[in-house]
Amino acid sequence: MYKYLNPILLYKNLFLPVVLIILLGIFTNFVVAGGALLIYLFSSRSDDIPQFLLLLLLATFILASNLSPSLSFAQNFRFLALGGALLYLFYNKGIPKNPGNYILPFAIYATFISLIFSPLGFDAVLRGLAYWLIAIVIFTLYEKSYFNFPASTSQIILGFLILVFGLNSLLIFGGPEMYLVGRFRGVMGNPNELGLIAAFSYGIIDLLKSRNETDFSRRGFLLLKIILVAIIIFTGSRTALFGLILYEITFRLFQNKLLLAVSLLTLGTLYYISLSIDPVAIIQSLGLSQELRVESLITGSGRTEVWKIAWEEIKLNPWFGQGMLYDQYFIEEYVDQNLSGVVARHWAGIWNSYLSLLMDVGIIGLVAFFFFIYKVFNLSNQRNLAAAFLVLTLFAGITESWMAASMNAFTPMFMLYWAIQSHPVNDPEEVIEE
């Protein structure tokens, strides 16, 4: 067991301050945690700071998804952590040129449109700008860390994922407060978000494994991936589960060019066959009706009802959008004006990244967002894995609006993946316990 914790134990000098600052936030408030962050930044060895900030940002954004009172500090502290990272970067030779800047056209456009049209004012403007801030911070912190310590950087990221999902795997056996309507929600407090973060992390783990820069064994990587799959199953997140299946299929297709060519040639036939298949009947025959909530599979748990309303709103201003956060503002206004009493949960959001982006920034903004994806994909060093991860994350956008919220837990993880992909593999350094 000890060897599986090596990526954490070897770098406890980085993990312990992160844990202590989070505990300070939990037992006091975000201001005290922010003060501790400043003390650490001014008193620590400069070479360690990029890795520390990377860990702190990832942890804070994940915890900010949990709206429970004990973790409410993370909602505000994530802004302080991002600000602290920006101060550090500006103080140390500023912001260098890196692939994170490819999101700048989208961020500028989203900020400009929000400034002109958004009914939500400065908050919407900040959310547009935050896309670039998060991208440039994650890419730069990874770049600085990897330039100095290639192997330890991969070890630390791996250790972070082991810590997060090791803790979640223990919480599976916790009390009923760990579950929402029978679905495991873990430290994030939300089954769907935890499931998708686990799926995103699955792609990062595969990438770290392929780079061969850690001393983690193949068996260890396999065990970690099994834990992630188990967590996804316990969350009951169909999007995460189906996305993971698509990830594995895409990876194997791109790995085998002959199989990919045959699949493309037979695509028409496969589509014709799929028309005669009843997925609900197949799931029922496998005895998975309850686990996959088959009764709401076709309607996406009511999401399709929301999508129709959203599409009608999009048609009023398809090119420019109404500014960041407008998708949430619109659906809340629609519910207040057209529905009464206790409404179903699916009316709490748009639940589709593409519809949300069209409402917020229109077709122009959507194109700018995909310009970023196109550029970072072209810079990837492991194309087979990159294609699989891209399919997974784009598929997740069909039933979750993760792309339209810059300050959620998914955006930093998404940026981290492409930051790792953009760096060629160095010769692994010797991992030495400090």
Sequence and secondary structure as in RCSB ss.txt:
>XXXX:A:sequence
MYKYLNPILLYKNLFLPVVLIILLGIFTNFVVAGGALLIYLFSSRSDDIPQFLLLLLLATFILASNLSPSLSFAQ
NFRFLALGGALLYLFYNKGIPKNPGNYILPFAIYATFISLIFSPLGFDAVLRGLAYWLIAIVIFTLYEKSYFNFP
ASTSQIILGFLILVFGLNSLLIFGGPEMYLVGRFRGVMGNPNELGLIAAFSYGIIDLLKSRNETDFSRRGFLLLK
IILVAIIIFTGSRTALFGLILYEITFRLFQNKLLLAVSLLTLGTLYYISLSIDPVAIIQSLGLSQELRVESLITG
SGRTEVWKIAWEEIKLNPWFGQGMLYDQYFIEEYVDQNLSGVVARHWAGIWNSYLSLLMDVGIIGLVAFFFFIYK
VFNLSNQRNLAAAFLVLTLFAGITESWMAASMNAFTPMFMLYWAIQSHPVNDPEEVIEE
>XXXX:A:secstr
 GGGGHHHHTTHHHHHHHHHHHHHHHHS HHHHHHHHHHHHHHS GGGHHHHHHHHHHHHHHHTT  SGGGTHHH
HHHHHHHHHHHHHHHHTT     GGGGGHHHHHHHHHHHHHH TTTHHHHHHHHHHHHHHHHHHHHHHHHHHH H
HHHHHHHHHHHHHHHHHHHHHTTS GGGEETTEE GGGT HHHHHHHHHHHHHHHHHHHHHT S   HHHHHHHH
HHHHHHHHHHT HHHHHHHHHHHHHHHHHH HHHHHHHHHTHHHHHHHHHT  HHHHHHHTT TTTTTGGGTTTT
TTHHHHHHHHHHHHTTSTTT S TTHHHHHHHHHHHHH  SS  GGGGS   HHHHHHHHHHHHHHHHHHHHHHH
HHHT S HHHHHHHHHHHHHHTTT  GGG TTSSHHHHHHHHHHHHTS           
